[in-house]
Structures are given as structure tokens and as C-alpha cells.
Amino acid sequence: MLKVPRTTVYGLLHKRVDIAPVTQEILVADPRAPVPTSRTCPTCGHEPTTRAEAAHQRADLAVIWLHPDPDHRGTLIGRQHCRHCEPGQPAFDLGCSVCGDGPIHADHFAELAEDGDLAKPVQRWLTTAGWTITPDLLCPDHA
């Protein structure tokens, strides 16, 4: 009816505008520096160049990777990775018993999970994030 593509209409209808407060940092920022977007990988800074790559990148960045914190023994850090910087093996995908979604364990945590053991830092992270660990592993949406 409007003679415009459907994506244009939906983009205009569902666009949310966030206005950042003006600070001194913004005024003196290097104008040549790339501005990070929601599509930019927070770990390596990769910016997708096509729509298809952006869709894959958004899916990749929706997953949290749990790594042992090298600076604090017995704790972990959660990171997001795109396909360009995702860690190699070992990696273990932990999923909700209902929907299958969940974090990916990396490094030592993956080795323990493969043996059927959840490390204490991982258990603390899951319960803090709203997961139920026993009797079944359930995400916050299904707990």
C-alpha cells in the first residue's frame, strides 16, 4: 500500500532511539575510530560486512562462554565470541533440559563438564543467573 519495502516499514515502526548524554569524552574522541555497534564482537572487535554475516554474528554473540578467570583462582569470567575469535577445544555446550539453550564451557571447565562434573564456579554462576541445577538443569525461563 505504501509502495516501500516491508523491511523499511518495520524498521521505522520498531526503531528504538537511545540518546547518550554528552560527555567530555565524546567531544574529544578520535573521529577516525570506529564506533562499536551491537554487531561488533566485544572480544576481538570484528564488524560484519554483510547482512548474512551480521545475522550469524548476532547469534554467535548471544552465547556466553564461561572461562576460568586467570587473575582470580576459583572464579570465572563470561565472554562473548564471534566465529573469528571463538576458543578452540576443549569446549562443552551446556544446555537447559527443556530448550537446549545455555552457556559454553571453555578450557578446564569444559574438561570437567565432559566428565559429568560442573565446577563450583560454574554452579555459582548458573544459580546466580537464575538456573536450577538439580534435579535437572533448567534455564531461568524454565526453572
C-alpha positions in Angstrom: 0.0 0.0 0.0 2.8 2.4 0.8 5.0 1.3 -2.1 8.0 0.8 0.2 9.7 -2.5 1.2 8.3 -4.2 4.2 11.7 -4.0 6.0 11.6 -0.2 5.7 8.2 0.0 7.4 9.2 -2.4 10.1 12.5 -0.7 10.7 10.7 2.7 11.1 8.0 1.2 13.4 10.2 -0.7 15.7 13.2 1.6 15.9 14.3 2.5 19.4 16.4 5.6 19.8 18.8 5.8 22.7 20.3 9.2 23.3 23.6 9.1 25.1 24.4 12.0 27.4 27.0 14.3 26.0 30.3 13.9 27.9 33.7 15.4 27.5 34.9 12.0 26.2 32.6 12.2 23.3 33.7 15.7 22.4 37.4 14.7 22.3 37.0 11.2 20.7 39.1 10.4 17.7 36.7 10.9 14.7 38.6 8.2 12.8 38.0 5.5 15.4 35.2 3.0 14.5 32.1 3.3 16.6 31.2 0.0 18.1 27.7 -1.3 17.4 25.7 -4.2 18.8 27.1 -6.3 15.9 30.7 -5.6 16.9 32.3 -8.5 18.7 33.3 -7.3 22.2 36.2 -9.7 22.3 38.0 -9.2 19.0 36.2 -6.1 17.6 35.2 -7.9 14.3 32.4 -6.0 12.5 30.4 -7.9 10.0 30.2 -6.6 6.4 27.0 -8.2 5.1 23.5 -8.8 6.4 24.0 -12.5 6.4 27.2 -12.3 8.4 25.6 -9.8 10.8 22.8 -12.3 11.4 25.3 -15.1 12.2 27.3 -12.8 14.4 24.3 -11.8 16.4 23.5 -15.5 17.0 27.2 -16.1 18.0 27.2 -13.2 20.4 24.0 -14.4 22.1 26.0 -17.2 23.6 28.1 -16.8 26.8 31.4 -18.6 27.1 32.5 -19.4 30.6 36.3 -19.2 31.1 38.4 -19.7 34.2 39.5 -16.2 35.4 43.3 -16.2 35.1 43.6 -13.4 37.7 41.3 -14.9 40.4 41.6 -18.6 41.1 38.2 -20.3 41.7 36.2 -17.8 39.7 35.1 -17.5 36.1 34.5 -14.8 33.5 31.8 -14.8 30.9 32.7 -13.7 27.4 31.1 -13.5 24.0 32.9 -14.6 20.9 32.3 -14.4 17.2 33.4 -17.1 14.8 36.7 -15.2 14.3 37.8 -15.4 17.9 35.9 -18.3 19.4 38.2 -20.5 21.5 39.3 -23.9 20.2 38.9 -27.2 22.0 38.1 -28.2 24.6 34.6 -26.7 24.6 31.5 -28.1 26.1 27.9 -26.9 25.4 25.8 -27.0 28.5 22.0 -26.8 27.8 18.7 -26.5 29.5 16.8 -29.8 29.7 13.8 -28.2 28.1 15.0 -25.7 25.5 18.7 -26.7 25.0 20.0 -23.1 25.4 22.9 -22.5 27.7 26.5 -21.3 28.1 29.5 -23.0 26.6 32.3 -24.1 28.9 35.8 -23.5 27.8 39.2 -24.6 29.0 39.3 -26.6 32.3 35.6 -26.1 32.8 34.9 -28.0 29.5 37.1 -30.9 30.6 35.2 -31.2 33.9 31.8 -31.0 32.2 32.7 -33.7 29.7 33.4 -36.0 32.7 29.9 -35.1 34.1 31.1 -32.6 36.7 30.2 -29.0 37.0 32.9 -26.9 38.6 31.9 -24.9 41.7 32.4 -21.5 39.9 30.1 -22.7 37.1 27.5 -23.8 39.6 27.6 -20.4 41.3 27.4 -18.6 38.0 24.4 -20.7 36.9 22.5 -20.2 40.2 23.2 -16.5 40.3 21.9 -16.3 36.7 18.7 -17.9 37.8 19.3 -21.5 36.6 18.1 -24.6 38.5 20.9 -27.2 38.8 19.1 -30.1 40.5 17.4 -32.4 39.8 17.5 -31.2 36.2 19.4 -28.4 34.6 16.9 -25.7 33.8 17.4 -22.2 32.4 15.7 -19.2 34.1 12.8 -19.4 31.6 12.0 -23.0 32.6 13.1 -23.1 36.2 
